[in-house]
Amino acid sequence: MDLTWWISVIELPALAGLFWLLQAHRSATERHLDSLREDLSGLKLHVATNYASNVYLKDVETRLTAHLLKIETKIDRMVERALAGPERHGPAGE
């Protein structure tokens, strides 16, 4: 066997097969990366459209705090009335 025969019959087809395998693997990897990029952008869009913004959360917190303060004031008044007893409000029959 001479060197030319070895190169043309064995080496070139083997190298071509390896090159083809690498190209197929690279294109499959590229497709997978593109799919991951699309999934990530879809997730970012979902989060941006469906989750509350900071401004909205601060508004809700302000409203809840104001309402809780009103409830606290009412409870304090009820406790003060209960501790003051009936002498403050007069007899029950009046």
C-alpha positions in Angstrom: 0.0 0.0 0.0 1.4 3.3 -0.9 0.7 6.6 0.8 -1.5 8.0 -1.9 -3.9 5.1 -1.8 -4.1 5.3 2.0 -4.9 9.0 1.9 -7.5 8.7 -0.8 -9.3 5.5 0.4 -9.0 5.8 4.2 -8.1 9.3 5.4 -10.2 11.5 3.2 -13.5 9.6 3.8 -12.8 9.4 7.5 -12.0 13.1 7.7 -15.1 13.9 5.7 -17.3 11.8 8.0 -15.8 13.6 11.1 -16.4 17.0 9.5 -20.0 16.0 8.7 -20.5 14.8 12.3 -19.1 18.1 13.7 -21.3 20.2 11.4 -24.4 18.2 12.4 -23.6 18.6 16.1 -23.0 22.3 15.7 -26.2 22.9 13.8 -28.2 20.9 16.4 -26.5 22.9 19.2 -27.4 26.2 17.4 -31.1 25.1 17.1 -31.2 24.2 20.8 -29.7 27.6 21.7 -32.2 29.4 19.5 -35.0 27.4 21.2 -33.6 28.4 24.7 -33.4 32.0 23.6 -37.0 32.0 22.5 -38.1 30.4 25.7 -36.2 32.9 27.8 -37.7 35.9 25.8 -41.2 34.4 26.2 -40.6 34.1 30.0 -39.4 37.7 30.2 -42.5 38.8 28.4 -44.7 36.8 30.6 -43.1 38.2 33.7 -43.3 41.8 32.4 -47.0 41.5 31.5 -48.4 39.4 34.4 -46.5 40.4 37.5 -47.1 43.5 39.5 -45.0 46.6 39.1 -43.2 48.3 42.0 -45.6 51.3 41.7 -48.6 49.1 41.9 -47.2 47.2 44.9 -46.5 50.5 46.7 -50.0 51.7 46.0 -51.5 48.6 47.5 -49.2 48.8 50.5 -50.3 52.4 51.1 -54.0 51.5 50.9 -53.6 48.5 53.1 -51.7 50.4 55.7 -54.3 53.2 55.7 -57.1 50.6 56.2 -55.3 48.8 59.0 -54.7 52.1 60.8 -58.5 52.8 60.5 -59.2 49.4 62.0 -56.7 50.0 64.8 -58.3 53.3 65.6 -61.8 51.7 65.8 -60.5 48.9 68.0 -58.8 51.4 70.3 -62.1 53.3 70.7 -64.0 50.1 71.4 -61.5 49.1 74.1 -61.7 52.6 75.7 -65.5 52.4 75.8 -65.4 48.9 77.3 -62.9 50.0 79.9 -64.9 53.2 80.7 -67.9 51.1 81.7 -71.6 52.0 81.8 -71.2 55.1 83.9 -69.8 57.0 80.9 -72.8 56.2 78.7 -75.5 56.3 81.4 -77.9 53.6 82.5 -79.0 51.0 80.0 -82.6 51.9 80.4 -82.2 55.5 79.2 
